Amino acid sequence: MRKAIVGALGLALMASVAGAANVTYTVYPDVTSPTGYSSTGPAGAFGFDTNKPGVSATAPTGFGSSSFYANVGNGQYETFRVYLPALLGSSVTVGDLDALSYQSNTTGTNDWKVSIYTAPTGASGKTFPGDPNGNTGSFYHSRLQMLPAAGTSGNWAQQTSAGTLWAETNINGGVQSPTTSYSDIQNGAVTIHGISRDFTGESIMYVDFSLGAATGGGIESGSLDDIVFSVGGNTYTLNLEAVAPVPLPASAWMGTGLLGAMALLRRRKLMA
């Protein structure tokens, strides 16, 4: 009877795990990685467009003791780039990405900014505005930007895709106006600068988290951690750390195994 109960519980746990992928990966700087970052789990590829962030000895509650950190001057920015299809192990569209969030601790005027880049379509290179539905950039189709919120005054705070306005600055003529909500983007076509565009079917290449700006940016500094992507009811969380955990040597695992075997043998002798 006891074995049957244990078996039933085991099946229930397996079903729970299979039914929802709520996974947390630890990502850390790695000079040996071609992208500049590595992960303790199968979290795909990470990289950077500009200078990559450094690290900070501070973190939000529940996310270790460190985070990624950027300190930029006028006309500078630093970026942590996540290749979302590699993270999820499959292609993902803007319509598939239900939500995203992150925690930040900034002391400047602006917070970290999120940019979603989608894969180019049709002819290579920029084809907009000649083609209203064409590529708005030289290497991407669309660039949806989550406008940066105000700095967090040195405190950890969460920013969400639902709580911030978005823009496609290329369609806007280079300005971050007009703006729209992420829920409107999720619901289908939105009108930006007089042009109607539906982003939901566009395939996401990568998502950038940037502090500062190439033009018009000020002096900014701040930390980034607890990045969460929500897709189809599943969540994928990135815990950003300064140093990779040191794995136990093989001898330690062997010793653990031997101890377990000895304990099992002793138990069998006592039962006999």
N, C-alpha and C positions, 0 to 999 in steps of 0.2 A: 504493500500500500504506500509506503514511504517513497519507494522508487517511482511509482506512478505519479505522485504529487510533484516530485522533483522534475520528472520528465515533462509534465504539463507546464510547469513554470518555465522550463527551458524553452519550450515551443513558443510560449507567450512572449518571452524576451526576444527571441529570434524574429518573431513577426513584427515586434515593435521597431527593432533595428532596421529590418528590411523595408518597412513602410515609410520611414522618414529618415532622410540623410541630414542630420543635424551635427555637423562636424566642425571641430576647431583645429586649425593647423598653426604651428609656430613657425614664423618666418624670421630669418636673421641675416645680417650682412655676411657675405662670403666672397673674399677676394679671388677664390679659385673658380667661382661660378661665372660662366660667360655672361649671365644677365646681372650679376652683382649681388644676387640674393639666393638663398637656399631655404629649404623647409625640412622640418623633421617628418613630414607626412607627404603623401602624393598630391601636393597642392599645385602642381603644374609649374609654369614659368613665371618669373618676376623680372622686371627690368626697370630701366629709367631712360627718360628722354633727355633731360638736362642733367645737371649734377644730382647725384642721388643723395638722399638725406643721410645724416649721421645718426647717432643714438643719444639717448638721454636716460639718466638714472631716475626716472619717474614713470609711473604707470597708473592707469585707473584701477580701481578695486577689482580683484579677480583676474588680472592680466599680468601677473609676474611683477618684476621689479624694474623693468626698463621699457623703452618705446623708441620709435624713430623720431628724429629731431631735425629741424631745418632752421637756419639763421641766415637771412638774405638781406641785401641792400637794395637800393633803387635800381630797377631794371634787371633784377635777378629773380630766379625762381628755382626751386628744387622739387623733384617729382619722384614719387613711388608709383610704379606702373604695375598693374596686375593684368596678365593675359587671361581673361575670364574663361574662354573655351578650354584652355589647358587646366585651369583650376577645377572646372566642372567635368572635364573629360568628354565634352560634347559641345556642339555649336549652341549658341544662345542668342536670341534676338532681344531687341529692346522690349518687345511685348512680353517676353519670357521673364525678364528681370522685374519682379514684382516690387522690390524695394531694395534700398541699400542704406547703410548708416555707418557712422564712425564716431569715435571719441577723440577729442582734441583738447589741448591745453596751450593756448596762445597768449602772447602778451602784446602783440601789435594791434593794428587797426582792423585787419581782416583775418578770417579763419582760413583753413585749408579749402581749396577749390577742387571740385570733382569734374572731370571731363570724360564723357563716354564717346569713344571713336568707333564708328561702324565701317565695315569693309567696303571698299570702292566697288562700283558696279559699272558695267558697260565699258566705254572707252577709258583708257588710263589717263590719269591726270585730272586736273580741275575742269569740269564741263559746265558748271554753274557760273553765271546766270543764263548763258545761252540756252541751256536745258534746265528748266525750272526744277526738274526732278533729278538733276545730275549731281556729280560729285562736287561738294563745296570746298574740298581741299585737294592738294596734290597727291596725297597718299591715302585718303579716306573718303567715305561718302558723306557722312554727317559728323558733326562734333557738338554733342549736347553738353552744355555746361551748367552745373549746379552753382548758382551764384554764391560767392562766399558770404557767410554770415559775419557778424561783427566778432572781433576777438573775444576770448573767454576770460580775459583779465587774470590770467594765471591760474585758472581753475579748470578741472576736467569737466567737460560737458559733451553731450551727445548731439550730433547733427544728423538729420534724416532727409531722405529724398522727398518725403511728404511735407516736411516743414520748411523747405526752401524753394524759391522760384528758379526756373530753368530758362535757358536761352540757346539759340543756335546763332552764334555771333556772325558767322559768314553770311547767312541769309539776311541778318539784320544790317549788313553793310559795315560790320566790324564793331558795332556797339552792342552792349548788353541790354538792349531794350528793343522791342517789347519783350516781355517775359510770359511764361506760362507755367502751370503747375505740372508736377509729374503725373498726377492722376489724369489730367487732360491728355498728356502724351500717351498714357496707357490706353485711353479710351478710343484712340484713332487719330484722324487728321486734325491738325491744329493750324491756325492761320498765323504766320509770322511775317511781318513786314509786307502784308498783302499777298503772301504766297501760302497756299494750302499744301501741307505736307504731312504724310503719314509715316511715322518712324517705326511703328510697331513691328514690321516685318524685316527690318534691317538687322543684319548679323553684327554682333558686337565683336570687335577685335580686342580691345583692351580698355581698361578704366584707369585714368590717371588721378592721383591725389597730389596736388601741387600747392606749395606755399610761395607767395610772391607773384610777380608778373614780369614779362619781358619789357612791356611798356606800361607806364602808369602805375607801377607798383611802388610801394613804400618800403620802409624798413620793417621786416616782420621776423618773428621767431616763435617757434612753438613745436609741440610734440603731437604725434599721431599714433593711434592704437585702436584695437577692437573694431576692425572693419568687418561688416557683415553684409553678405549678399543673400537675398531671399529669392529663390526660384522654385516655382511650382510647389510651394508649401515646405520646401527644404531650406535650411540655412547653412551657410558656409562662412565660418568666422576665421579671421586672421589675427593671431596674437603676435604683435611685432616685438621682438626681443633683441637685445644687444649681442648676446653670446649664445651659441648653440650649446645644448646640454651635452655633457661628456658621457659617452656611452660606457656601460660597464664592460670590462674586458671579458673575453670568452671564459677565462678561468673562473670568474665570479658566477657566470651562468652555470658552469659545470658544477661548482661547489653547491649552488642552490639545488640543482637537480639531484646530486648525491644525497644531500640532506633530506630531500623529499622522499627519495627511495628508501633511505634508512628508516625514516619515520613510518613509512607504509609497511616495511618488513617487520618492524617492532610491533606495530598494531596487529598484524596478522598472527604473530607469535602469541600475543596476549589473548587474542580471541580463540586461538587453538587451545 
